[in-house]
Each structure stands twice: as structure tokens, then as C-alpha cells.
Amino acid sequence: METRDKAQECGRLALEKKAKDVLVVELSGLTDIADFFVLSTGTSERHVKTVVEAIGVGMKEQGVKPSATEGYDDGRWVIMDYGDVIVHVFLEGLRDLYDLEDLWIEAKRQRME
């Protein structure tokens, strides 16, 4: 699966579980961390976990597994590392606090709807 397709599929899977404000941020050429961030917001800790589970299952069905997942037990900010794509699922207050969108202000963005 191509990197851009992987990022968009993660975003689509988040939307299927009613994640809010799903944003694909292209970081190619800006950092070595990843080529894309996929950012989304859950309305509760349970909702964050549901979104993460849906992304994990959907991507696994396509033969893509994360190398690591952090924060799932707390369900406040979960990071899924797909190598060239990093998925962040936040509670709303934490997303506002860390404000990754402004940290990478020069990056191209695709709002998913």
C-alpha cells in the first residue's frame, strides 16, 4: 500500500467511527519522523479507543500492522506507528493543548469528511 493511501485509509477508518476533525498532514521533506500524520479527535476515552481499534482492525485486514501503539490503556492520546504514517487519536482538550497542526504549520493538509 502506498504511503499516501495508507494515511487516507487511516483517516477514512477514523471517520467511520465518527472521529471528529480528521486531518491528514503531509510531512514529506519537513521531518524524518514520518511522511504523514493522521490526526483525529474522540469525544471520550472510550470513543478514542473505539477509533483506534477500528483503524487497527481495518489496516490489519489490508495486511498493514503498526510497529507500535502507545497510550491505548489511558485512552486520552493514542499514537499508532505505521512507520511512514503516524496516527494520533486525541481527546479534544489534549489535541488543543499539543496543537500539532500549528507545530507543522507549513505542511500540506487534507481535511477528511
N, CA, C and O atoms as a printed pandas DataFrame, in Angstrom:
     atom_number atom_name residue_name chain_id  residue_number  x_coord  y_coord  z_coord
0              1         N          MET        A               1    0.855   -1.186    0.000
1              2        CA          MET        A               1    0.000    0.000    0.000
2              3         C          MET        A               1    0.892    1.238    0.000
3              4         O          MET        A               1    1.819    1.344    0.804
4              5         N          GLU        A               2    0.610    2.161   -0.897
5              6        CA          GLU        A               2    1.369    3.406   -0.973
6              7         C          GLU        A               2    1.169    4.234    0.307
7              8         O          GLU        A               2    0.135    4.136    0.967
8              9         N          THR        A               3    2.152    5.030    0.636
9             10        CA          THR        A               3    2.130    5.806    1.871
10            11         C          THR        A               3    0.916    6.736    1.949
11            12         O          THR        A               3    0.225    6.759    2.968
12            13         N          ARG        A               4    0.653    7.488    0.907
13            14        CA          ARG        A               4   -0.487    8.414    0.904
14            15         C          ARG        A               4   -1.801    7.637    1.065
15            16         O          ARG        A               4   -2.696    8.070    1.791
16            17         N          ASP        A               5   -1.910    6.507    0.396
17            18        CA          ASP        A               5   -3.116    5.679    0.506
18            19         C          ASP        A               5   -3.289    5.162    1.933
19            20         O          ASP        A               5   -4.404    5.100    2.451
20            21         N          LYS        A               6   -2.177    4.792    2.557
21            22        CA          LYS        A               6   -2.219    4.312    3.936
22            23         C          LYS        A               6   -2.747    5.412    4.859
23            24         O          LYS        A               6   -3.601    5.154    5.708
24            25         N          ALA        A               7   -2.247    6.618    4.695
25            26        CA          ALA        A               7   -2.689    7.743    5.521
26            27         C          ALA        A               7   -4.179    8.022    5.302
27            28         O          ALA        A               7   -4.925    8.215    6.262
28            29         N          GLN        A               8   -4.600    8.043    4.057
29            30        CA          GLN        A               8   -6.010    8.318    3.764
30            31         C          GLN        A               8   -6.917    7.208    4.279
31            32         O          GLN        A               8   -8.022    7.481    4.749
32            33         N          GLU        A               9   -6.467    5.970    4.197
33            34        CA          GLU        A               9   -7.265    4.857    4.712
34            35         C          GLU        A               9   -7.406    4.948    6.230
35            36         O          GLU        A               9   -8.482    4.685    6.766
36            37         N          CYS        A              10   -6.347    5.312    6.918
37            38        CA          CYS        A              10   -6.439    5.505    8.371
38            39         C          CYS        A              10   -7.452    6.602    8.689
39            40         O          CYS        A              10   -8.250    6.462    9.615
40            41         N          GLY        A              11   -7.420    7.683    7.929
41            42        CA          GLY        A              11   -8.388    8.760    8.122
42            43         C          GLY        A              11   -9.809    8.313    7.846
43            44         O          GLY        A              11  -10.728    8.656    8.590
44            45         N          ARG        A              12   -9.994    7.553    6.785
45            46        CA          ARG        A              12  -11.326    7.047    6.436
46            47         C          ARG        A              12  -11.872    6.131    7.534
47            48         O          ARG        A              12  -13.048    6.207    7.891
48            49         N          LEU        A              13  -11.008    5.268    8.060
49            50        CA          LEU        A              13  -11.425    4.359    9.128
50            51         C          LEU        A              13  -11.803    5.131   10.391
51            52         O          LEU        A              13  -12.748    4.759   11.086
52            53         N          ALA        A              14  -11.071    6.203   10.689
53            54        CA          ALA        A              14  -11.418    7.045   11.842
54            55         C          ALA        A              14  -12.788    7.685   11.641
55            56         O          ALA        A              14  -13.601    7.731   12.564
56            57         N          LEU        A              15  -13.033    8.174   10.439
57            58        CA          LEU        A              15  -14.336    8.791   10.141
58            59         C          LEU        A              15  -15.487    7.803   10.286
59            60         O          LEU        A              15  -16.572    8.167   10.740
60            61         N          GLU        A              16  -15.248    6.557    9.901
61            62        CA          GLU        A              16  -16.292    5.539   10.028
62            63         C          GLU        A              16  -16.773    5.394   11.468
63            64         O          GLU        A              16  -17.927    5.041   11.710
64            65         N          LYS        A              17  -15.892    5.665   12.415
65            66        CA          LYS        A              17  -16.250    5.572   13.840
66            67         C          LYS        A              17  -16.564    6.944   14.430
67            68         O          LYS        A              17  -16.519    7.139   15.644
68            69         N          LYS        A              18  -16.882    7.883   13.551
69            70        CA          LYS        A              18  -17.341    9.219   13.941
70            71         C          LYS        A              18  -16.283   10.049   14.663
71            72         O          LYS        A              18  -16.616   10.889   15.499
72            73         N          ALA        A              19  -14.998    9.814   14.338
73            74        CA          ALA        A              19  -13.955   10.692   14.874
74            75         C          ALA        A              19  -14.201   12.099   14.339
75            76         O          ALA        A              19  -14.696   12.272   13.225
76            77         N          LYS        A              20  -13.856   13.085   15.128
77            78        CA          LYS        A              20  -14.057   14.480   14.745
78            79         C          LYS        A              20  -12.769   15.046   14.163
79            80         O          LYS        A              20  -11.670   14.611   14.508
80            81         N          ASP        A              21  -12.923   16.023   13.275
81            82        CA          ASP        A              21  -11.812   16.826   12.775
82            83         C          ASP        A              21  -10.629   15.972   12.297
83            84         O          ASP        A              21   -9.502   16.146   12.761
84            85         N          VAL        A              22  -10.895   15.059   11.373
85            86        CA          VAL        A              22   -9.856   14.159   10.867
86            87         C          VAL        A              22   -9.028   14.925    9.832
87            88         O          VAL        A              22   -9.560   15.475    8.868
88            89         N          LEU        A              23   -7.727   14.945   10.058
89            90        CA          LEU        A              23   -6.818   15.729    9.240
90            91         C          LEU        A              23   -5.599   14.884    8.866
91            92         O          LEU        A              23   -4.968   14.282    9.735
92            93         N          VAL        A              24   -5.271   14.842    7.576
93            94        CA          VAL        A              24   -4.052   14.192    7.108
94            95         C          VAL        A              24   -3.045   15.299    6.829
95            96         O          VAL        A              24   -3.301   16.201    6.031
96            97         N          VAL        A              25   -1.898   15.220    7.495
97            98        CA          VAL        A              25   -0.855   16.237    7.391
98            99         C          VAL        A              25    0.351   15.612    6.696
99           100         O          VAL        A              25    0.904   14.624    7.178
100          101         N          GLU        A              26    0.755   16.186    5.570
101          102        CA          GLU        A              26    1.895   15.659    4.815
102          103         C          GLU        A              26    3.186   16.295    5.318
103          104         O          GLU        A              26    3.372   17.509    5.236
104          105         N          LEU        A              27    4.072   15.452    5.838
105          106        CA          LEU        A              27    5.323   15.927    6.430
106          107         C          LEU        A              27    6.546   15.643    5.567
107          108         O          LEU        A              27    7.670   15.937    5.971
108          109         N          SER        A              28    6.338   15.076    4.386
109          110        CA          SER        A              28    7.455   14.745    3.488
110          111         C          SER        A              28    8.320   15.981    3.263
111          112         O          SER        A              28    7.822   17.055    2.926
112          113         N          GLY        A              29    9.616   15.808    3.454
113          114        CA          GLY        A              29   10.547   16.903    3.241
114          115         C          GLY        A              29   10.656   17.874    4.412
115          116         O          GLY        A              29   11.496   18.774    4.397
116          117         N          LEU        A              30    9.811   17.697    5.425
117          118        CA          LEU        A              30    9.845   18.593    6.587
118          119         C          LEU        A              30   10.486   17.947    7.805
119          120         O          LEU        A              30   11.021   18.635    8.674
120          121         N          THR        A              31   10.428   16.611    7.864
121          122        CA          THR        A              31   10.972   15.884    9.006
122          123         C          THR        A              31   11.246   14.448    8.603
123          124         O          THR        A              31   10.707   13.955    7.612
124          125         N          ASP        A              32   12.083   13.786    9.373
125          126        CA          ASP        A              32   12.349   12.366    9.154
126          127         C          ASP        A              32   11.451   11.484   10.013
127          128         O          ASP        A              32   11.519   10.258    9.918
128          129         N          ILE        A              33   10.621   12.082   10.837
129          130        CA          ILE        A              33    9.744   11.329   11.747
130          131         C          ILE        A              33    8.806   10.418   10.960
131          132         O          ILE        A              33    8.688    9.229   11.254
132          133         N          ALA        A              34    8.153   10.980    9.975
133          134        CA          ALA        A              34    7.176   10.251    9.161
134          135         C          ALA        A              34    6.854   11.090    7.933
135          136         O          ALA        A              34    7.188   12.273    7.872
136          137         N          ASP        A              35    6.208   10.471    6.965
137          138        CA          ASP        A              35    5.753   11.205    5.783
138          139         C          ASP        A              35    4.383   11.840    6.009
139          140         O          ASP        A              35    4.064   12.872    5.418
140          141         N          PHE        A              36    3.576   11.215    6.869
141          142        CA          PHE        A              36    2.232   11.727    7.151
142          143         C          PHE        A              36    1.888   11.540    8.623
143          144         O          PHE        A              36    2.276   10.552    9.247
144          145         N          PHE        A              37    1.155   12.503    9.161
145          146        CA          PHE        A              37    0.434   12.356   10.427
146          147         C          PHE        A              37   -1.037   12.292   10.058
147          148         O          PHE        A              37   -1.488   12.994    9.153
148          149         N          VAL        A              38   -1.776   11.460   10.751
149          150        CA          VAL        A              38   -3.232   11.455   10.661
150          151         C          VAL        A              38   -3.727   11.835   12.050
151          152         O          VAL        A              38   -3.498   11.108   13.017
152          153         N          LEU        A              39   -4.403   12.971   12.144
153          154        CA          LEU        A              39   -4.879   13.489   13.422
154          155         C          LEU        A              39   -6.394   13.367   13.475
155          156         O          LEU        A              39   -7.084   13.660   12.498
156          157         N          SER        A              40   -6.906   12.935   14.618
157          158        CA          SER        A              40   -8.357   12.900   14.803
158          159         C          SER        A              40   -8.669   13.049   16.283
159          160         O          SER        A              40   -7.800   12.882   17.140
160          161         N          THR        A              41   -9.930   13.367   16.566
161          162        CA          THR        A              41  -10.374   13.636   17.924
162          163         C          THR        A              41  -11.517   12.706   18.294
163          164         O          THR        A              41  -12.447   12.492   17.517
164          165         N          GLY        A              42  -11.423   12.159   19.499
165          166        CA          GLY        A              42  -12.509   11.367   20.071
166          167         C          GLY        A              42  -13.213   12.176   21.147
167          168         O          GLY        A              42  -12.622   13.069   21.755
168          169         N          THR        A              43  -14.469   11.860   21.375
169          170        CA          THR        A              43  -15.276   12.631   22.319
170          171         C          THR        A              43  -15.175   12.131   23.760
171          172         O          THR        A              43  -15.607   12.818   24.685
172          173         N          SER        A              44  -14.609   10.947   23.952
173          174        CA          SER        A              44  -14.423   10.367   25.287
174          175         C          SER        A              44  -13.281    9.362   25.201
175          176         O          SER        A              44  -12.834    9.015   24.108
176          177         N          GLU        A              45  -12.815    8.897   26.348
177          178        CA          GLU        A              45  -11.753    7.899   26.339
178          179         C          GLU        A              45  -12.215    6.631   25.615
179          180         O          GLU        A              45  -11.443    6.031   24.867
180          181         N          ARG        A              46  -13.454    6.226   25.832
181          182        CA          ARG        A              46  -13.989    5.048   25.145
182          183         C          ARG        A              46  -14.041    5.278   23.628
183          184         O          ARG        A              46  -13.727    4.379   22.848
184          185         N          HIS        A              47  -14.434    6.474   23.222
185          186        CA          HIS        A              47  -14.504    6.781   21.792
186          187         C          HIS        A              47  -13.105    6.759   21.172
187          188         O          HIS        A              47  -12.931    6.239   20.069
188          189         N          VAL        A              48  -12.116    7.310   21.858
189          190        CA          VAL        A              48  -10.733    7.271   21.362
190          191         C          VAL        A              48  -10.319    5.817   21.127
191          192         O          VAL        A              48   -9.756    5.489   20.083
192          193         N          LYS        A              49  -10.599    4.952   22.098
193          194        CA          LYS        A              49  -10.238    3.535   21.968
194          195         C          LYS        A              49  -10.977    2.872   20.810
195          196         O          LYS        A              49  -10.401    2.053   20.093
196          197         N          THR        A              50  -12.241    3.219   20.627
197          198        CA          THR        A              50  -13.033    2.652   19.532
198          199         C          THR        A              50  -12.446    3.043   18.185
199          200         O          THR        A              50  -12.349    2.212   17.282
200          201         N          VAL        A              51  -12.055    4.299   18.048
201          202        CA          VAL        A              51  -11.446    4.773   16.798
202          203         C          VAL        A              51  -10.139    4.025   16.538
203          204         O          VAL        A              51   -9.891    3.574   15.420
204          205         N          VAL        A              52   -9.310    3.895   17.566
205          206        CA          VAL        A              52   -8.026    3.195   17.437
206          207         C          VAL        A              52   -8.244    1.731   17.054
207          208         O          VAL        A              52   -7.552    1.205   16.183
208          209         N          GLU        A              53   -9.194    1.083   17.698
209          210        CA          GLU        A              53   -9.481   -0.314   17.382
210          211         C          GLU        A              53   -9.922   -0.465   15.926
211          212         O          GLU        A              53   -9.493   -1.390   15.238
212          213         N          ALA        A              54  -10.770    0.437   15.465
213          214        CA          ALA        A              54  -11.262    0.368   14.079
214          215         C          ALA        A              54  -10.126    0.556   13.085
215          216         O          ALA        A              54  -10.063   -0.148   12.077
216          217         N          ILE        A              55   -9.238    1.486   13.354
217          218        CA          ILE        A              55   -8.089    1.695   12.468
218          219         C          ILE        A              55   -7.210    0.443   12.471
219          220         O          ILE        A              55   -6.790   -0.031   11.415
220          221         N          GLY        A              56   -6.937   -0.082   13.654
221          222        CA          GLY        A              56   -6.090   -1.270   13.760
222          223         C          GLY        A              56   -6.659   -2.460   13.006
223          224         O          GLY        A              56   -5.935   -3.137   12.276
224          225         N          VAL        A              57   -7.947   -2.722   13.174
225          226        CA          VAL        A              57   -8.588   -3.854   12.501
226          227         C          VAL        A              57   -8.633   -3.628   10.996
227          228         O          VAL        A              57   -8.298   -4.524   10.221
228          229         N          GLY        A              58   -9.046   -2.435   10.583
229          230        CA          GLY        A              58   -9.149   -2.140    9.160
230          231         C          GLY        A              58   -7.817   -2.228    8.438
231          232         O          GLY        A              58   -7.743   -2.751    7.326
232          233         N          MET        A              59   -6.777   -1.727    9.056
233          234        CA          MET        A              59   -5.452   -1.779    8.426
234          235         C          MET        A              59   -4.909   -3.204    8.429
235          236         O          MET        A              59   -4.267   -3.620    7.464
236          237         N          LYS        A              60   -5.158   -3.953    9.496
237          238        CA          LYS        A              60   -4.699   -5.346    9.554
238          239         C          LYS        A              60   -5.353   -6.168    8.446
239          240         O          LYS        A              60   -4.713   -7.040    7.858
240          241         N          GLU        A              61   -6.618   -5.895    8.163
241          242        CA          GLU        A              61   -7.318   -6.593    7.081
242          243         C          GLU        A              61   -6.646   -6.342    5.729
243          244         O          GLU        A              61   -6.788   -7.133    4.797
244          245         N          GLN        A              62   -5.922   -5.242    5.640
245          246        CA          GLN        A              62   -5.208   -4.909    4.406
246          247         C          GLN        A              62   -3.733   -5.299    4.481
247          248         O          GLN        A              62   -2.935   -4.936    3.616
248          249         N          GLY        A              63   -3.388   -6.041    5.524
249          250        CA          GLY        A              63   -2.027   -6.533    5.661
250          251         C          GLY        A              63   -1.046   -5.537    6.238
251          252         O          GLY        A              63    0.165   -5.713    6.104
252          253         N          VAL        A              64   -1.549   -4.488    6.883
253          254        CA          VAL        A              64   -0.690   -3.444    7.443
254          255         C          VAL        A              64   -0.891   -3.409    8.954
255          256         O          VAL        A              64   -2.004   -3.215    9.441
256          257         N          LYS        A              65    0.205   -3.601    9.687
257          258        CA          LYS        A              65    0.144   -3.602   11.154
258          259         C          LYS        A              65    1.057   -2.508   11.698
259          260         O          LYS        A              65    2.109   -2.235   11.120
260          261         N          PRO        A              66    0.660   -1.877   12.810
261          262        CA          PRO        A              66    1.549   -0.863   13.398
262          263         C          PRO        A              66    2.757   -1.516   14.057
263          264         O          PRO        A              66    2.665   -2.621   14.593
264          265         N          SER        A              67    3.880   -0.827   14.011
265          266        CA          SER        A              67    5.061   -1.332   14.715
266          267         C          SER        A              67    4.935   -1.085   16.214
267          268         O          SER        A              67    5.569   -1.766   17.019
268          269         N          ALA        A              68    4.106   -0.098   16.584
269          270        CA          ALA        A              68    3.878    0.201   17.998
270          271         C          ALA        A              68    2.580    0.990   18.151
271          272         O          ALA        A              68    2.162    1.724   17.256
272          273         N          THR        A              69    1.965    0.816   19.301
273          274        CA          THR        A              69    0.803    1.610   19.690
274          275         C          THR        A              69    1.026    2.048   21.127
275          276         O          THR        A              69    1.298    1.220   21.996
276          277         N          GLU        A              70    0.914    3.335   21.379
277          278        CA          GLU        A              70    1.157    3.881   22.717
278          279         C          GLU        A              70   -0.070    4.639   23.209
279          280         O          GLU        A              70   -0.732    5.320   22.427
280          281         N          GLY        A              71   -0.377    4.528   24.495
281          282        CA          GLY        A              71   -1.424    5.320   25.113
282          283         C          GLY        A              71   -2.800    4.689   25.133
283          284         O          GLY        A              71   -3.747    5.291   25.638
284          285         N          TYR        A              72   -2.929    3.480   24.592
285          286        CA          TYR        A              72   -4.253    2.864   24.485
286          287         C          TYR        A              72   -4.912    2.662   25.852
287          288         O          TYR        A              72   -6.108    2.911   26.000
288          289         N          ASP        A              73   -4.153    2.219   26.843
289          290        CA          ASP        A              73   -4.743    1.930   28.152
290          291         C          ASP        A              73   -5.416    3.152   28.769
291          292         O          ASP        A              73   -6.463    3.030   29.404
292          293         N          ASP        A              74   -4.821    4.327   28.586
293          294        CA          ASP        A              74   -5.406    5.553   29.132
294          295         C          ASP        A              74   -6.515    6.092   28.240
295          296         O          ASP        A              74   -7.484    6.667   28.736
296          297         N          GLY        A              75   -6.386    5.915   26.945
297          298        CA          GLY        A              75   -7.412    6.355   26.009
298          299         C          GLY        A              75   -7.551    7.860   25.880
299          300         O          GLY        A              75   -8.608    8.359   25.493
300          301         N          ARG        A              76   -6.486    8.588   26.203
301          302        CA          ARG        A              76   -6.552   10.051   26.126
302          303         C          ARG        A              76   -5.848   10.573   24.874
303          304         O          ARG        A              76   -6.338   11.490   24.216
304          305         N          TRP        A              77   -4.702    9.986   24.552
305          306        CA          TRP        A              77   -3.956   10.312   23.340
306          307         C          TRP        A              77   -3.266    9.025   22.916
307          308         O          TRP        A              77   -2.329    8.573   23.574
308          309         N          VAL        A              78   -3.716    8.444   21.838
309          310        CA          VAL        A              78   -3.151    7.186   21.369
310          311         C          VAL        A              78   -2.384    7.454   20.081
311          312         O          VAL        A              78   -2.860    8.154   19.188
312          313         N          ILE        A              79   -1.197    6.887   20.007
313          314        CA          ILE        A              79   -0.347    7.009   18.836
314          315         C          ILE        A              79   -0.154    5.616   18.250
315          316         O          ILE        A              79    0.218    4.677   18.954
316          317         N          MET        A              80   -0.412    5.497   16.954
317          318        CA          MET        A              80   -0.185    4.249   16.223
318          319         C          MET        A              80    0.907    4.523   15.191
319          320         O          MET        A              80    0.765    5.413   14.353
320          321         N          ASP        A              81    1.990    3.758   15.256
321          322        CA          ASP        A              81    3.137    3.981   14.384
322          323         C          ASP        A              81    3.126    2.981   13.236
323          324         O          ASP        A              81    3.412    1.798   13.420
324          325         N          TYR        A              82    2.792    3.475   12.054
325          326        CA          TYR        A              82    2.822    2.663   10.841
326          327         C          TYR        A              82    4.074    2.981   10.017
327          328         O          TYR        A              82    4.082    2.807    8.798
328          329         N          GLY        A              83    5.125    3.445   10.687
329          330        CA          GLY        A              83    6.387    3.755   10.018
330          331         C          GLY        A              83    6.335    5.086    9.305
331          332         O          GLY        A              83    6.717    6.107    9.877
332          333         N          ASP        A              84    5.880    5.098    8.087
333          334        CA          ASP        A              84    5.802    6.329    7.312
334          335         C          ASP        A              84    4.531    7.125    7.596
335          336         O          ASP        A              84    4.382    8.258    7.137
336          337         N          VAL        A              85    3.619    6.525    8.356
337          338        CA          VAL        A              85    2.375    7.189    8.764
338          339         C          VAL        A              85    2.225    7.028   10.272
339          340         O          VAL        A              85    2.279    5.914   10.793
340          341         N          ILE        A              86    2.039    8.141   10.965
341          342        CA          ILE        A              86    1.790    8.123   12.409
342          343         C          ILE        A              86    0.369    8.624   12.635
343          344         O          ILE        A              86    0.007    9.718   12.204
344          345         N          VAL        A              87   -0.428    7.807   13.315
345          346        CA          VAL        A              87   -1.821    8.152   13.611
346          347         C          VAL        A              87   -1.897    8.636   15.048
347          348         O          VAL        A              87   -1.387    7.984   15.959
348          349         N          HIS        A              88   -2.539    9.788   15.250
349          350        CA          HIS        A              88   -2.764   10.353   16.577
350          351         C          HIS        A              88   -4.274   10.463   16.779
351          352         O          HIS        A              88   -4.964   11.096   15.979
352          353         N          VAL        A              89   -4.784    9.851   17.840
353          354        CA          VAL        A              89   -6.195    9.994   18.191
354          355         C          VAL        A              89   -6.233   10.603   19.588
355          356         O          VAL        A              89   -5.788    9.987   20.556
356          357         N          PHE        A              90   -6.765   11.814   19.683
357          358        CA          PHE        A              90   -6.737   12.604   20.914
358          359         C          PHE        A              90   -8.124   12.791   21.512
359          360         O          PHE        A              90   -9.135   12.724   20.812
360          361         N          LEU        A              91   -8.150   13.026   22.813
361          362        CA          LEU        A              91   -9.296   13.699   23.403
362          363         C          LEU        A              91   -9.185   15.172   23.005
363          364         O          LEU        A              91   -8.082   15.681   22.806
364          365         N          GLU        A              92  -10.308   15.844   22.892
365          366        CA          GLU        A              92  -10.315   17.203   22.355
366          367         C          GLU        A              92   -9.384   18.160   23.104
367          368         O          GLU        A              92   -8.625   18.892   22.469
368          369         N          GLY        A              93   -9.426   18.171   24.409
369          370        CA          GLY        A              93   -8.581   19.080   25.184
370          371         C          GLY        A              93   -7.099   18.844   24.957
371          372         O          GLY        A              93   -6.318   19.794   24.904
372          373         N          LEU        A              94   -6.704   17.583   24.822
373          374        CA          LEU        A              94   -5.291   17.278   24.584
374          375         C          LEU        A              94   -4.861   17.662   23.174
375          376         O          LEU        A              94   -3.734   18.111   22.965
376          377         N          ARG        A              95   -5.748   17.488   22.220
377          378        CA          ARG        A              95   -5.397   17.903   20.863
378          379         C          ARG        A              95   -5.167   19.407   20.823
379          380         O          ARG        A              95   -4.227   19.876   20.183
380          381         N          ASP        A              96   -6.017   20.158   21.500
381          382        CA          ASP        A              96   -5.842   21.613   21.573
382          383         C          ASP        A              96   -4.540   21.968   22.293
383          384         O          ASP        A              96   -3.825   22.878   21.872
384          385         N          LEU        A              97   -4.235   21.257   23.368
385          386        CA          LEU        A              97   -3.040   21.533   24.158
386          387         C          LEU        A              97   -1.755   21.310   23.347
387          388         O          LEU        A              97   -0.868   22.164   23.344
388          389         N          TYR        A              98   -1.655   20.176   22.669
389          390        CA          TYR        A              98   -0.429   19.845   21.934
390          391         C          TYR        A              98   -0.363   20.497   20.562
391          392         O          TYR        A              98    0.726   20.707   20.029
392          393         N          ASP        A              99   -1.498   20.815   19.993
393          394        CA          ASP        A              99   -1.598   21.627   18.780
394          395         C          ASP        A              99   -0.587   21.250   17.699
395          396         O          ASP        A              99    0.178   22.094   17.231
396          397         N          LEU        A             100   -0.592   19.986   17.312
397          398        CA          LEU        A             100    0.342   19.516   16.284
398          399         C          LEU        A             100    0.123   20.209   14.947
399          400         O          LEU        A             100    1.056   20.343   14.154
400          401         N          GLU        A             101   -1.103   20.648   14.694
401          402        CA          GLU        A             101   -1.370   21.353   13.443
402          403         C          GLU        A             101   -0.495   22.606   13.320
403          404         O          GLU        A             101    0.050   22.878   12.251
404          405         N          ASP        A             102   -0.362   23.364   14.404
405          406        CA          ASP        A             102    0.452   24.579   14.362
406          407         C          ASP        A             102    1.944   24.283   14.421
407          408         O          ASP        A             102    2.753   25.061   13.915
408          409         N          LEU        A             103    2.309   23.171   15.030
409          410        CA          LEU        A             103    3.720   22.779   15.074
410          411         C          LEU        A             103    4.244   22.534   13.658
411          412         O          LEU        A             103    5.401   22.824   13.351
412          413         N          TRP        A             104    3.372   21.995   12.805
413          414        CA          TRP        A             104    3.724   21.712   11.415
414          415         C          TRP        A             104    2.919   22.620   10.498
415          416         O          TRP        A             104    2.282   22.145    9.558
416          417         N          ILE        A             105    2.941   23.915   10.762
417          418        CA          ILE        A             105    2.114   24.898   10.057
418          419         C          ILE        A             105    2.383   24.922    8.548
419          420         O          ILE        A             105    1.476   25.202    7.763
420          421         N          GLU        A             106    3.621   24.630    8.138
421          422        CA          GLU        A             106    3.969   24.705    6.714
422          423         C          GLU        A             106    3.586   23.434    5.937
423          424         O          GLU        A             106    3.737   23.384    4.716
424          425         N          ALA        A             107    3.096   22.419    6.639
425          426        CA          ALA        A             107    2.743   21.157    5.988
426          427         C          ALA        A             107    1.443   21.263    5.194
427          428         O          ALA        A             107    0.538   22.018    5.548
428          429         N          LYS        A             108    1.373   20.485    4.106
429          430        CA          LYS        A             108    0.122   20.369    3.356
430          431         C          LYS        A             108   -0.872   19.588    4.198
431          432         O          LYS        A             108   -0.491   18.683    4.941
432          433         N          ARG        A             109   -2.153   19.940    4.081
433          434        CA          ARG        A             109   -3.183   19.300    4.886
434          435         C          ARG        A             109   -4.355   18.868    4.018
435          436         O          ARG        A             109   -4.682   19.496    3.011
436          437         N          GLN        A             110   -4.962   17.797    4.434
437          438        CA          GLN        A             110   -6.191   17.334    3.789
438          439         C          GLN        A             110   -7.209   17.042    4.883
439          440         O          GLN        A             110   -7.043   16.098    5.656
440          441         N          ARG        A             111   -8.241   17.835    4.947
441          442        CA          ARG        A             111   -9.316   17.587    5.907
442          443         C          ARG        A             111  -10.204   16.506    5.332
443          444         O          ARG        A             111  -10.644   16.603    4.186
444          445         N          MET        A             112  -10.470   15.473    6.122
445          446        CA          MET        A             112  -11.283   14.362    5.659
446          447         C          MET        A             112  -12.724   14.555    6.156
447          448         O          MET        A             112  -12.969   14.909    7.309
448          449         N          GLU        A             113  -13.641   14.312    5.255
449          450        CA          GLU        A             113  -15.059   14.484    5.618
450          451         C          GLU        A             113  -15.860   13.314    5.119
451          452         O          GLU        A             113  -17.073   13.265    5.320
